[in-house]
Amino acid sequence: MLKTWISKLATRQMTTIGNKVEAAKMAAAFKAVDENLKPDDRIIGIGSGSTVVYVAERIGQSSNKDSFTCIATGFQSKELIISNGLRLGTIEQFPKVDIAFDGADEVDSKLNLIKGGGACLFQEKLVASAASKFVVVADYRKKSPSSLGVQWTKGVPIEIVPNSYAKVTRDLQEMGAKSVILRQGGSAKAGPVVTDNNNFLIDADFGAIEDPEKLHNSIKQLVGVVEVGLFIQMADKSYFGEENGEVSIWSK
Ligand SMILES: O=C(CO)[C@H](O)[C@H](O)COP(=O)(O)O
């Protein structure tokens, strides 16, 4: 009896926490779109992950949907664009993006980001780097209290060419990574995660990252590395949905 009551309480608490996080994501995304999407924006980048779902929903509510085209950062993003009745274009057609929205795994006070928790980092960086304005949407759990790698402890996601994984693993270990893991598909797939670009992903934990730009540049030059999930000084603004329902904004 007591066990059942405790389990019901735990379920209710988990639901409340879950709802709080979902509400925070939605609040951040809606405010970010409302404050940043301008009527003359023609090409809009749509990122990946669970927060961007609300960005696509909000953009999908626009009355001038025919006047702009959305660029995806991966399979999920493409589906979001289509399911919200938005026009889909490609980065090859539109290499100049007016504004891009995306989520993040961790954000520091200088607006450096860890991204790639959802395995989409290469296309996310491609679209963000093509954008005149890059706006991040996240919930309160993504704010770094100090350095990157403190809040997000699964490691820096790194997209690599598949047959380079053993060599890049060794390189990262030699660079001082505490752990280097080839990301696995888990119960959904026997073997490694394969990205939208047919690559593998490594998660390399460097602990608290004192100099993210230096680390980014060192990893980027390793042969086999396609892209690094450290986004250095790319974001213009970050919107965080808070636990109390408010939205806080960090700007450059
Ligand atoms: O980088 C990403 C995918 O590769 C996501 O943007 C990041 O993982 C944040 O996702 P969510 O909004 O679900 O927390």
The ligand as a Tripos MOL2 file, in Angstrom:
@<TRIPOS>MOLECULE
LIG
   14    13     1     0     0
SMALL
NO_CHARGES

@<TRIPOS>ATOM
      1 O1         22.4120   19.7020  -30.7130 O.2       1 LIG1
      2 C1         21.3260   19.1690  -30.7870 C.2       1 LIG1
      3 C2         21.0670   17.9860  -31.6220 C.3       1 LIG1
      4 O2         22.2400   17.4430  -32.1240 O.3       1 LIG1
      5 C3         20.1750   19.7180  -30.0240 C.3       1 LIG1
      6 O3         19.9240   21.0040  -30.4530 O.3       1 LIG1
      7 C4         20.5140   19.6680  -28.5790 C.3       1 LIG1
      8 O4         20.7790   18.3230  -28.2270 O.3       1 LIG1
      9 C5         19.3720   20.2030  -27.7040 C.3       1 LIG1
     10 O5         18.2680   19.3730  -27.7690 O.3       1 LIG1
     11 P1         16.9930   19.5630  -26.8530 P.3       1 LIG1
     12 O6         16.2990   20.7930  -27.3050 O.co2     1 LIG1
     13 O7         16.2010   18.3080  -27.0840 O.co2     1 LIG1
     14 O8         17.4790   19.6620  -25.4340 O.co2     1 LIG1
@<TRIPOS>BOND
     1     1     2 2
     2     2     3 1
     3     2     5 1
     4     3     4 1
     5     5     6 1
     6     5     7 1
     7     7     8 1
     8     7     9 1
     9     9    10 1
    10    10    11 1
    11    11    12 2
    12    11    13 1
    13    11    14 1
@<TRIPOS>SUBSTRUCTURE
     1 LIG1         1 GROUP 0 **** ****
